[in-house]
Amino acid sequence: MDGNLKPVEKFRIIEALNFFFTNRFPRRLLTQLFGKISHVENPLFVRLSLYLWQVFSSGLDLSEAKERNFKSIHQCFIRELKPGSRKIDLNPKYLTSPCDAIVGAHGRLDGIEALQIKGAPYSLAALLNDETLASRYRNGLFITLRLRSTMYHRFHAPADGRIENLTYQSGDTWNVNAPALKRVPELFCKNERLIIPFELAASRETVLIVPVAAVLVASIQIHGLDKAFDLEYGDPMPITLNGSYKKGNEMGYFHHGSTILLFTPDTFCFDSTLKQGALIKYGQPLIRTA
């Protein structure tokens, strides 16, 4: 790269290359192929893959893993944590983060419009494929929680509550990093996702939890259902679950990493310490309830 380029120009070139190499190929096909490779149970292959992963990806910390003798890369992706690795804030006035994540775009909805990144809005109605459901969250809160590939990939109940039904929406597998969010309009509305209405036990109000899959990671497992949701399903697909949860209970996991979007009614407010770009752990206070 030309040494005379200004830092801003270098950043733009690197970002453009990142977008090209992580999106401009048959995304769904590669995602399905990667899923098969990740299940290969060969000790030498697994050790080499984990070594390369740690060398080339910052943040892969296995010190908190309950088990470290992984038979496949997939087992590393969906690893559990040692008991006590996270402290759950049990204050009933707060929703806690459902996952370990980097805090992305968040704020108050403009009607039913959210931001996937600054300057890039998307419609909640398009995300949910349901205008009536979207209207219930008019001027409510939205937050983007991005899971890096190296992070713990399981997600947990943000409060005591229940899930009666959820909807699977098939879709694409665009990367969900900043370069893609800047370039692909309404990206979250295009990717594979689950729409999970979570009814709070304390108030009977319902928050929306929307796990969004991405390139190489399209497969989401919900406990209580036998099979993971993946690209083989049609859409949209309503599912009955009837699951009850205590705050911090595990709800499911991504088969790699991706993003969770959270939406609340307009009477809720963010915790004052929440900052974009911050690392948050599951169980930390996130949103103050009404």
C-alpha positions as CSV (number, residue, x, y, z in Angstrom):
1,M,0.0,0.0,0.0
2,D,1.4,3.5,-0.9
3,G,3.2,5.0,2.0
4,N,2.1,8.5,0.9
5,L,-1.6,7.7,1.6
6,K,-3.2,9.5,4.4
7,P,-4.5,7.4,7.4
8,V,-8.1,8.1,6.4
9,E,-7.4,6.9,2.9
10,K,-5.7,3.8,4.1
11,F,-8.6,3.0,6.4
12,R,-11.1,3.4,3.5
13,I,-9.0,1.0,1.4
14,I,-8.7,-1.6,4.1
15,E,-12.4,-1.3,4.9
16,A,-13.3,-1.8,1.2
17,L,-11.1,-4.9,1.0
18,N,-12.6,-6.3,4.1
19,F,-16.1,-5.9,2.6
20,F,-15.0,-7.4,-0.7
21,F,-13.3,-10.5,0.8
22,T,-16.0,-11.2,3.4
23,N,-19.1,-10.7,1.1
24,R,-18.4,-10.9,-2.6
25,F,-18.6,-14.7,-3.0
26,P,-21.4,-17.3,-2.8
27,R,-22.2,-16.5,0.9
28,R,-24.8,-19.1,1.6
29,L,-22.8,-21.9,-0.1
30,L,-19.6,-21.0,1.8
31,T,-21.6,-20.8,5.0
32,Q,-23.0,-24.3,4.6
33,L,-19.5,-25.6,3.6
34,F,-17.9,-24.0,6.6
35,G,-20.6,-25.6,8.9
36,K,-19.6,-29.0,7.6
37,I,-15.9,-28.3,8.1
38,S,-16.4,-27.0,11.6
39,H,-17.8,-30.5,12.6
40,V,-14.7,-32.4,11.4
41,E,-13.3,-34.4,14.4
42,N,-9.6,-34.7,13.7
43,P,-7.3,-33.9,16.7
44,L,-4.5,-32.5,14.4
45,F,-6.9,-30.4,12.4
46,V,-8.6,-29.0,15.5
47,R,-5.3,-28.1,17.2
48,L,-3.9,-26.4,14.1
49,S,-7.2,-24.5,13.5
50,L,-7.3,-23.3,17.1
51,Y,-3.7,-22.2,16.9
52,L,-4.2,-20.3,13.7
53,W,-7.5,-18.8,15.1
54,Q,-5.6,-17.5,18.2
55,V,-2.8,-16.1,16.0
56,F,-4.9,-14.3,13.5
57,S,-8.0,-13.3,15.6
58,S,-7.5,-11.2,18.7
59,G,-9.7,-12.0,21.7
60,L,-10.0,-15.8,21.6
61,D,-9.8,-16.5,25.3
62,L,-10.5,-20.1,26.4
63,S,-9.5,-19.6,30.0
64,E,-13.2,-19.3,31.0
65,A,-14.3,-22.4,29.0
66,K,-15.9,-25.2,30.9
67,E,-14.1,-27.7,28.7
68,R,-11.0,-27.1,26.6
69,N,-10.5,-30.5,25.0
70,F,-12.5,-29.8,21.9
71,K,-13.3,-32.6,19.4
72,S,-14.1,-30.1,16.7
73,I,-14.0,-26.4,15.9
74,H,-17.8,-26.4,16.3
75,Q,-17.4,-27.5,20.0
76,C,-15.1,-24.5,20.5
77,F,-17.6,-22.1,18.9
78,I,-20.5,-23.3,21.2
79,R,-18.4,-23.7,24.3
80,E,-20.0,-23.3,27.7
81,L,-18.4,-21.2,30.5
82,K,-17.1,-22.4,33.9
83,P,-19.8,-21.9,36.6
84,G,-19.5,-18.5,38.2
85,S,-17.8,-16.9,35.2
86,R,-20.5,-14.2,34.9
87,K,-22.3,-12.3,37.6
88,I,-26.1,-11.8,36.9
89,D,-27.5,-8.5,38.1
90,L,-30.7,-9.7,39.8
91,N,-32.2,-6.2,40.2
92,P,-35.7,-6.7,38.8
93,K,-35.7,-3.1,37.5
94,Y,-33.1,-3.9,34.9
95,L,-33.0,-6.1,31.8
96,T,-29.5,-7.6,31.5
97,S,-27.4,-8.2,28.4
98,P,-28.4,-11.5,26.9
99,C,-24.9,-12.1,25.5
100,D,-21.3,-11.1,25.6
101,A,-21.0,-8.5,22.9
102,I,-19.7,-5.2,21.6
103,V,-22.3,-2.5,22.0
104,G,-23.3,-1.1,18.5
105,A,-25.8,1.4,17.4
106,H,-28.5,2.1,20.0
107,G,-31.0,4.7,20.9
108,R,-34.7,5.5,20.6
109,L,-36.6,4.4,17.5
110,D,-37.7,7.2,15.2
111,G,-41.2,5.9,14.9
112,I,-40.5,2.4,13.9
113,E,-37.1,3.1,12.3
114,A,-33.8,2.0,13.9
115,L,-30.1,2.5,12.9
116,Q,-27.8,-0.4,11.9
117,I,-24.9,2.1,11.9
118,K,-24.8,5.9,11.9
119,G,-26.5,7.1,8.7
120,A,-27.9,3.7,7.8
121,P,-31.6,3.3,9.0
122,Y,-33.7,0.2,8.7
123,S,-37.4,-0.4,9.2
124,L,-38.6,-2.5,12.2
125,A,-41.5,-3.6,10.1
126,A,-39.2,-4.9,7.4
127,L,-37.1,-6.7,10.1
128,L,-40.1,-8.4,11.6
129,N,-42.0,-8.8,8.4
130,D,-45.0,-7.6,10.5
131,E,-46.2,-4.0,10.5
132,T,-48.7,-4.6,13.4
133,L,-46.0,-6.0,15.7
134,A,-43.5,-3.3,14.8
135,S,-46.1,-0.6,15.7
136,R,-46.2,-1.8,19.3
137,Y,-42.6,-0.6,19.7
138,R,-43.0,2.8,18.1
139,N,-40.5,5.2,19.7
140,G,-39.2,2.5,21.9
141,L,-35.5,1.5,22.5
142,F,-33.3,-0.4,20.1
143,I,-29.8,-1.8,20.7
144,T,-27.3,-3.7,18.6
145,L,-25.2,-6.3,20.3
146,R,-22.5,-7.7,18.1
147,L,-20.8,-11.0,18.9
148,R,-17.3,-11.3,17.5
149,S,-16.3,-14.8,16.2
150,T,-14.0,-15.3,19.1
151,M,-16.6,-14.6,21.8
152,Y,-18.8,-16.8,23.9
153,H,-21.8,-17.5,21.6
154,R,-24.6,-18.5,23.9
155,F,-27.4,-16.1,24.8
156,H,-29.5,-15.8,28.0
157,A,-32.7,-14.5,29.3
158,P,-32.5,-10.8,30.2
159,A,-35.2,-11.1,32.9
160,D,-37.6,-13.6,34.4
161,G,-40.1,-14.3,31.6
162,R,-41.5,-16.6,29.0
163,I,-41.6,-17.3,25.3
164,E,-44.8,-18.7,23.9
165,N,-44.0,-18.4,20.2
166,L,-41.2,-17.3,17.9
167,T,-40.7,-16.9,14.2
168,Y,-37.9,-18.0,12.0
169,Q,-37.1,-15.8,8.9
170,S,-34.8,-17.3,6.3
171,G,-32.5,-15.0,4.5
172,D,-29.0,-14.1,3.3
173,T,-25.7,-14.3,5.2
174,W,-24.1,-10.9,4.8
175,N,-21.3,-10.1,7.2
176,V,-22.5,-7.9,10.0
177,N,-19.4,-5.9,10.6
178,A,-19.1,-2.1,10.2
179,P,-17.9,-2.2,6.5
180,A,-21.0,-4.2,5.5
181,L,-23.4,-2.3,7.7
182,K,-22.3,0.9,5.9
183,R,-22.7,-0.6,2.4
184,V,-25.7,-2.9,2.5
185,P,-29.1,-1.1,3.0
186,E,-31.3,-2.7,5.7
187,L,-28.8,-5.5,6.1
188,F,-30.4,-6.9,9.2
189,C,-33.7,-7.2,7.3
190,K,-32.0,-9.3,4.6
191,N,-30.2,-11.9,6.8
192,E,-31.4,-15.1,8.4
193,R,-32.9,-14.3,11.8
194,L,-35.2,-15.3,14.7
195,I,-38.0,-13.0,16.0
196,I,-38.5,-13.8,19.7
197,P,-41.2,-12.0,21.7
198,F,-40.1,-12.3,25.4
199,E,-42.8,-11.6,27.9
200,L,-41.5,-10.2,31.2
201,A,-42.9,-11.9,34.3
202,A,-42.9,-8.8,36.4
203,S,-44.9,-6.4,34.1
204,R,-46.3,-8.7,31.3
205,E,-44.7,-6.3,28.8
206,T,-43.0,-7.9,25.9
207,V,-39.5,-7.1,24.6
208,L,-38.2,-8.4,21.3
209,I,-35.0,-10.4,21.0
210,V,-33.8,-10.8,17.4
211,P,-30.8,-13.0,16.9
212,V,-29.4,-12.3,13.4
213,A,-27.1,-14.8,11.6
214,A,-24.2,-13.9,9.3
215,V,-21.6,-15.2,6.9
216,L,-20.2,-18.6,8.1
217,V,-22.5,-18.6,11.1
218,A,-26.0,-19.2,9.8
219,S,-27.5,-21.6,12.3
220,I,-29.2,-20.8,15.6
221,Q,-30.2,-23.3,18.3
222,I,-33.0,-22.6,20.7
223,H,-33.3,-24.9,23.7
224,G,-36.6,-26.8,23.8
225,L,-36.5,-27.4,20.0
226,D,-34.8,-30.5,18.6
227,K,-33.1,-29.0,15.5
228,A,-31.2,-25.8,15.0
229,F,-32.6,-23.2,12.6
230,D,-30.5,-23.1,9.5
231,L,-30.6,-22.2,5.8
232,E,-32.5,-25.4,4.9
233,Y,-35.7,-24.0,6.4
234,G,-38.3,-22.1,4.4
235,D,-39.7,-18.8,5.7
236,P,-41.4,-17.3,7.5
237,M,-41.9,-20.1,10.0
238,P,-43.9,-19.6,13.2
239,I,-43.0,-22.0,16.1
240,T,-44.6,-22.7,19.4
241,L,-42.2,-23.0,22.3
242,N,-43.9,-22.3,25.6
243,G,-40.7,-21.9,27.5
244,S,-40.2,-20.2,30.9
245,Y,-36.9,-18.6,32.1
246,K,-35.3,-17.2,35.1
247,K,-33.0,-14.2,34.6
248,G,-29.7,-15.4,33.2
249,N,-31.0,-18.8,32.1
250,E,-29.5,-20.0,28.8
251,M,-31.9,-19.7,25.9
252,G,-29.8,-20.9,23.0
253,Y,-26.7,-20.3,21.0
254,F,-25.3,-19.3,17.6
255,H,-23.2,-21.9,15.9
256,H,-20.4,-19.3,15.6
257,G,-21.0,-15.5,16.3
258,S,-23.3,-12.8,15.0
259,T,-25.6,-10.1,16.3
260,I,-28.6,-9.8,18.7
261,L,-31.0,-6.9,18.3
262,L,-33.2,-5.9,21.3
263,F,-36.3,-3.8,21.2
264,T,-38.4,-2.5,24.1
265,P,-41.6,-0.4,24.6
266,D,-41.1,3.4,24.8
267,T,-41.4,3.5,28.6
268,F,-38.0,1.8,29.0
269,C,-34.6,3.6,29.2
270,F,-30.9,2.7,28.9
271,D,-28.5,2.2,31.8
272,S,-26.6,5.5,32.1
273,T,-23.2,3.7,31.8
274,L,-23.9,2.2,28.3
275,K,-21.5,3.4,25.6
276,Q,-21.2,2.5,21.9
277,G,-18.1,0.3,21.3
278,A,-18.0,-0.9,24.9
279,L,-17.5,-4.6,25.7
280,I,-20.5,-5.9,27.7
281,K,-20.9,-9.4,29.3
282,Y,-24.1,-11.3,29.6
283,G,-25.7,-10.6,32.9
284,Q,-24.7,-6.9,33.1
285,P,-27.4,-4.3,33.5
286,L,-28.5,-3.0,30.1
287,I,-31.9,-1.4,30.1
288,R,-34.0,0.0,32.9
289,T,-37.6,-1.2,32.9
290,A,-40.7,1.0,33.3
